[in-house]
Amino acid sequence: MDILVAGATGFVGSRLVTALHHAGHDVRAMTRHPAEYVGDGLPVFGDVRDPDGLDSALAGAHVAYYLVHSLDDDDFERIDADAARAFGAAAAGAGVQRIVYLGGLGPADAAKLSPHLRSRRQVESLLGEAGVPVTVLRAAIVIGHGGVSWEITRQLIKNLPVMVAPRWVNTRTQPIALDDTVRYLVGVADLPEGAGRVFEIGGPEAMTYADMLRRAAIVRNGRQLPVVVLPLLTPRLSSMWISLVTDVDTTTARNLIESMDTEVVVTDRSIESLLPGELLDYEEAIVRAGAQRHAADEP
């Protein structure tokens, strides 16, 4: 198939382009800087914030992947809504048969979602507003080199002898390996049962964020990481503190941390019967993330 990937230079998108290329698809990597693009697929210009350029990027595509967000902007909800609406309309005009979107896990009740997760849920509907069927994969933390949530975890356990954390560390989540995420994304491209469906994806095990930190510390550092909970530590203070300890900017950290009071676990595993395969456990996902980082020649 002819496939366009919006967000092709990002953490998931760059791996997805390679996997789709190896699967035999004709892949176009949409980027604002095609002359600087390095990777598989054909680079094409496109910017989701500039609707005028989307028509040519999407022309002739059978499937379009949408892997774009604006968490580093205080106005991300409006920006992401406008971008999703424009992309969906351009896809409909170009005759795209399916849009695939990587969203976020969380409860069905929007009132229980953080602004970040509520925005992800809104994008799901706006992408299909013009009539193109949307296949949604909802995930929690994706474990792999370059993922912001994983980078927060990796740098915290690297830089701190003791983790002083707010109450959200006792919230459950269900991390998934980057390799499994990409496998599912590739698999739903032409999955007949996938059109217009929402699938939940996650690794084989749910755990608290505190468990994630402790187990990652053992794998990465060979030692336990003591976690001390301070219930009065607010999301704002948490994000400022994370920005001091890691290289993640305060705005992105705050938008992510506000979601960590919400349990994000898989409640529907139907995709596993449609796209069977053994899921990597958390420890193996960490090992592979380290190998990816080493391959990129980063310390």
DACORSUL-V323189 format. One line per field, one symbol per residue. ss: DSSP state (h for helix, s for strand, l for the rest). psi: psi as a letter, one per 40 degrees, with the letter a starting at -180 (. if undefined). A space follows every 50 residues. Layout:
ss = ???
psi = ???
//
This chain:
ss = lsssssllllhhhhhhhhhhhhlllssssssllhhhlllllsssslllll hhhhhhhhllllsssslllllllllhhhhhhhhhhhhhhhhhhllllsss sssslllllhhhllhhhhhhhhhhhhhllllllssssssllssllllhhh hhhhhhhhhllsssslhhhhlssllsshhhhhhhhhhllllhhhlllsss llllllsshhhhhhhhhhhhhllllsssslllllhhhhhhhhhhhllllh hhhhhhhllllllsllllllhhhhlllllllhhhhhhhhhhhhhhllll
psi = ihhhhhfeeaddddddddddddeeihhhhhiegddehhaiihhihiheeg ddeddddehehdihhhfhifeehdfddddddddddddddddddefhdhhh hhaiiiidhddeiidddddddddddddedeehhhhhhhibhhhihehddd ddddddddehdhhhiaeeeeiiigiiiddddddddddedfhdeeheihih iiaehiiiddddddddddddefiihhhhhgdehidddddddddddiehid ddddddddeeehhgihehfdddddgiihhhiddddddddddddddefi.
//
